[in-house]
Amino acid sequence: HIPLSGRNPMLQEALGIRPHILVLNKMDLADPHQQPKVLEQLKQEGCSHVVFTDCQRDGNVKKIVPLVAKLVSNSPRYQRAENVEYCILVIGVPNMGKSSLINSLRRLHLKKGKATAVGGEPGITKAVLTRIQVCEKPLMYLVDTPGVLPPKLGDMETGMKLALCGAIRDHLVGEDIMADYLLYTLNKHQQFRYVQRYGLAEACDDIQHVLKRVALTLGKTQKVKVLTGTGNVNVTTLDYSAAAYELIRAFRAGHLGRVTLD
């Protein structure tokens, strides 16, 4: 979703002249028509080795090992004569599929199962793990790392994009604010699949109206205690928070269309 906003500028600085590849994961959720534009923009920023991947279907993941081997062997800093193994670090912002990428490489090259835990929220990987073998020929190890966000986000919109993609915990931003920004984004990109999904008459800019439809469609209700003159009364109302969370989850799962936010 966020090929530009999802990059940590401090990592770019730290990498310096080390051989590195930019892996843009979850390509199955992004708008395929935006790929050439994104590649052009990244090339202008000096990022020449870009691989689009989809760890659900292992799409394009097979390109990574040969490209890594080629870049390392071509680098003047690394004399490979006495050292035959490759040790690669996987770094990036939270919840972008770093652990999924390692598991995908193991499936492809070693026909082995999961080596590292994955989940749809930031903070599943809590520490730098030990080396995990992902390939036999060439002998290659990957090191999984927790997601790293820059200490200060450049602007509000970048922060909202990162939050929508799950790089920041939802409650720190607020599901209602995220849902509002999501609706604005979907309308801006003319992705109106939500209209049909939640039974709206037409596209709409009013988040309260949309959340009401989401709550009604999915039966999201909550019991609220109301204090009256004669005592407490339990009233069933629509659960707007649950509806907002459902809208965000549907977007992350690709149910609301393929969108590139940048």
SVG drawing of the C-alpha trace seen along z (x, -y; Angstrom):
<svg xmlns="http://www.w3.org/2000/svg" viewBox="-39 -17 79 46">
<polyline fill="none" stroke="black" stroke-width="0.4" points="0.0,0.0 2.7,-2.5 5.9,-2.0 7.1,-5.5 5.7,-6.4 6.5,-2.9 10.3,-3.4 12.3,-4.5 14.7,-7.3 17.1,-6.6 17.6,-3.0 18.4,-4.3 21.1,-6.5 22.5,-3.7 22.7,-1.2 25.1,-3.5 27.1,-1.5 26.1,1.9 24.4,4.0 20.7,4.0 17.3,4.8 14.0,3.0 11.3,5.6 7.8,4.2 5.6,6.9 1.8,7.4 1.8,6.6 -1.6,8.4 -3.2,5.6 -1.7,2.7 -3.0,1.1 -1.0,2.9 -1.3,-0.1 0.8,-2.2 3.8,0.1 5.7,-1.6 5.1,-5.0 6.4,-3.7 9.5,-2.1 10.3,-5.3 10.0,-7.4 12.2,-4.9 14.8,-4.9 15.0,-8.7 15.6,-8.3 18.6,-6.0 16.9,-2.7 17.7,-0.5 17.0,3.0 13.3,3.3 11.3,6.6 7.5,6.7 6.4,9.8 3.3,11.6 4.2,14.0 0.7,15.6 1.4,17.1 5.3,16.8 5.0,14.6 8.3,13.1 10.0,14.3 12.2,16.6 13.9,13.6 15.4,12.6 18.1,15.2 19.8,14.9 19.7,11.1 21.2,11.1 24.0,13.5 24.7,11.4 24.8,8.0 27.1,9.4 29.5,11.0 29.7,7.8 30.4,5.7 34.0,4.7 33.7,4.7 33.0,8.4 35.7,10.9 33.8,14.2 36.9,16.6 37.1,17.8 33.5,17.2 30.9,19.2 27.8,18.3 25.6,15.2 24.1,13.6 21.3,11.1 19.4,8.7 15.7,8.1 14.7,4.6 11.7,2.3 8.8,0.7 6.4,2.8 3.8,5.2 5.1,5.2 5.6,9.0 9.3,9.4 8.7,12.7 6.3,13.8 9.1,13.2 11.5,15.4 8.9,18.2 8.1,17.9 11.8,18.2 12.1,21.3 9.0,22.8 10.5,22.2 14.1,23.2 14.1,25.7 10.5,27.0 10.3,26.3 7.6,24.7 7.4,21.6 10.6,20.5 9.2,17.3 5.8,16.2 3.6,13.9 0.5,11.8 -1.6,9.0 -0.4,6.4 2.8,4.7 5.1,6.0 4.8,9.8 8.6,10.0 9.9,8.6 13.7,9.2 16.4,9.8 16.1,13.6 19.0,16.0 20.0,16.7 17.4,18.7 18.6,20.7 16.5,19.9 18.6,21.6 21.0,24.4 22.7,23.4 23.9,20.7 24.0,21.2 22.0,18.2 20.9,17.2 18.4,14.4 18.1,12.5 14.5,11.3 14.3,8.0 11.4,6.1 9.9,3.3 11.7,0.0 9.8,-3.3 11.6,-6.6 11.5,-8.5 9.5,-11.3 7.1,-11.0 7.5,-13.7 3.8,-14.7 0.3,-13.7 -0.6,-12.0 2.4,-9.7 1.4,-8.8 -2.2,-8.0 -1.0,-5.8 1.3,-3.9 -1.5,-3.4 -3.9,-2.2 -1.4,0.5 -0.9,1.6 2.6,0.2 1.3,-1.7 -1.1,-0.1 -4.7,-1.1 -5.6,-2.4 -2.7,-4.9 -4.3,-6.7 -8.0,-5.8 -10.1,-3.5 -12.7,-6.3 -10.1,-8.7 -8.4,-6.0 -11.8,-4.9 -12.5,-8.6 -9.2,-8.9 -9.7,-5.5 -13.1,-6.6 -11.5,-9.9 -8.7,-7.8 -11.1,-5.3 -13.2,-8.0 -10.1,-9.9 -8.9,-6.7 -12.4,-6.1 -12.5,-2.7 -16.2,-2.3 -16.3,1.4 -17.4,0.4 -20.7,-0.9 -21.8,2.5 -20.2,4.4 -22.2,2.5 -25.4,1.9 -25.1,-1.9 -27.2,-3.7 -24.1,-5.6 -20.6,-6.7 -20.5,-8.9 -18.1,-11.3 -19.9,-11.1 -18.1,-8.5 -20.9,-8.4 -23.4,-7.4 -21.0,-4.7 -20.3,-3.3 -24.0,-3.1 -24.5,-1.0 -21.5,1.2 -22.9,1.7 -26.4,2.5 -25.1,4.8 -22.9,6.8 -25.1,6.6 -22.5,4.8 -24.5,3.6 -23.7,2.9 -25.7,2.6 -25.4,-0.8 -26.6,-1.6 -28.7,-4.8 -29.5,-6.5 -33.2,-7.6 -35.4,-9.0 -36.8,-5.6 -33.5,-3.7 -31.0,-2.2 -32.2,-1.0 -30.1,1.1 -30.4,-0.2 -29.1,1.6 -27.2,-0.8 -25.1,-0.5 -21.4,0.1 -19.6,-2.5 -16.1,-1.5 -16.6,2.2 -17.8,0.9 -14.8,-1.3 -12.5,1.7 -14.3,3.9 -13.9,1.3 -10.1,1.0 -9.8,4.8 -11.6,5.2 -9.2,2.7 -6.2,4.6 -7.5,7.9 -8.0,6.4 -11.8,6.6 -12.3,2.9 -10.2,3.0 -6.5,2.8 -5.2,-0.6 -1.8,-2.2 -2.0,-5.0 1.1,-7.0"/>
</svg>
